[in-house]
Amino acid sequence: MTPQTDPRLILRDEELDAGLEAMMLAEAALWAGVDAGLEAETLGLGRSHWRAAFLLKRRPGLGVQELARLTSLSKQAASRIVADLEAKGLAEKAQGEEDGRRRAARLTPAGAAFEERIAERLRGQLARAYRTGGLDGVSGTRRILAAIAAGRGKSGAGG
């Protein structure tokens, strides 16, 4: 079901640019939280590693090709990220059930704990921001971000 757009909503370039600026600054604030968490982990992993771990938590059995599509990484980069997680004992790959060539990845218990420690920081940031926006702001923000990300993540979006 696709929500109807409000034809009365007319946005000027200035308003859209202010929205883009707010999104960029919000993204920078979230990545700063990830960076601080990664530094505390002392595993030598980067943002893409945590991003992959987060998606593997949300979508167990995710394949490298799908990970690449969701993150806009090349297949080679996504494969390297998963291999790095495997080498640290944070992820494991298994042969796909339907397609034996597909190597589905899952977090190990250590990987789930790694992801959780960093995500906990971000959840705090998001919870504070959602409280500022109020009840209507939470659902409105989700709808806006889902519309921007349309086609990227078909499953696991939750409500």
N, C-alpha and C positions, 0 to 999 in steps of 0.2 A: 504494500500500500504506500503510495507516494503522497506526501502531504501537499496540499494546494498552496501555491505561493500567493501572497497578497498583492494584487495588481495595484493597490494604492501606494505601495512602498516604493518610493523613488529616492535613490541614494545618489548624492553628488560625489564627484571624485574626491573632494576633501574628506567626506565621511568615510569613504572606502579606504582612502590612504590612512586615516586615523585608525581604522580597524586593522589594516595590514601592520602598521607600526605596533599596535598593542599585541598582535599575535607574535611578531618577531621578538618583542621584549619579553613576553611570557615564555616563549620557547627558550630564550637565553637564560631566563631564571630557572626553568626546569632543568636545562642541561647543566647549569651551575650546581644544582642539587645532585645530579648524577655524577658529575666530576668529583665533587666532595666525597661521595660515597665510594667511588672507584679508588680514589686516593687512600681512603681509610682501609680498603680491602688489601692493598699491597700485592695484588696478583699480576700487575702489569697489563691489565686489560683496559680497553677503551670503551667509548660510548656505543659503538656498534656491537660490542660483545654484550653489554647490558641490554641493549635494544633487542638483540636476538634472544637473549634469555627471557626477557619479558614476553616476547611473542611465543616462545616455546612453552612458557607457563600457560598462556592464554589459549594456545592451540597445540596441545601435545601431538606429536607425530607430524609436525610441519616438515615439509621437504625443503631442500635447499633452493629449488627453483621458486617455490612459493615465498620463501623468506626473501629472496632477491626481489621479487615483484613487490612485496609489501614494504620493503625498506628502500627501494630504488638503488640497491647495491647491484653490481654485476654478479652473475652466477659464480664467477671465480672468487670474488670478494666474500660473498655469502658462504661459500664452501670453506674458505680459509677461516672465517669467523667461527663457524661450527667446529672446524678442526681444532682451533685454538681452545674452544670451550671443552672439547673432548680431551685434549692434552692436559688440561687443568683438572679433569675429573668432574666437570660441571655439566656435561651433556654426553649422550651416547646415541649412536645411530643403529637402527635395526632395519632389516630388509622389509620393504613394504608388503602388506598382506595381499593386495590386489595386483601389484606390479613389482616383481622381484628386483627390478633394476632401481626402483625408487628407494632411497635411503632416508627413512623418516627419522627425525631427531626428537629426542626427549631430554628434559632436564633430569639429572641425577638428584638425589636428596641434597647433596652439597650444592648443586646448581640452583635448586629451588631456594635454598637458604640464602645464597649469594644474591639472587634476584630479589628476594623478600627484603633484605636489609637495605637495598638501594631504593626499592619501590616505596618502602615505608616513609622515607624522606619526602618523596614526591606526593604521596597521598596526603601528607600533612599540608603541603603547599596548596594542593588542589582543594582540600576541605576548607581551608581558610578563605580561599578565593570564592568557592561556592557559597559559603556563609555570607560573604559580602554581597553576592548577587541575589540572594534570597531564593525562595522556592521556584519562582518562575524563571529565574536566571539559570538554574541548574538544567532544567529541561530545554530551555532556549539555547543555552551554550552547547549542549549535546547535539541538538538538531543542526545548529550552524556548523559545528566541526564535522559532523557526519556528512553534511552536504558537501563540504570542502573535500573531504576524503572519499567521496562517493566512488565506488568501484575498486578502491584499494583493499578494503577488508570486508568481504562479504559475510564471514562468520565470526562469531565471538565478540560482536559489538555490544551485545547486552543492552539492557534498557534502562 
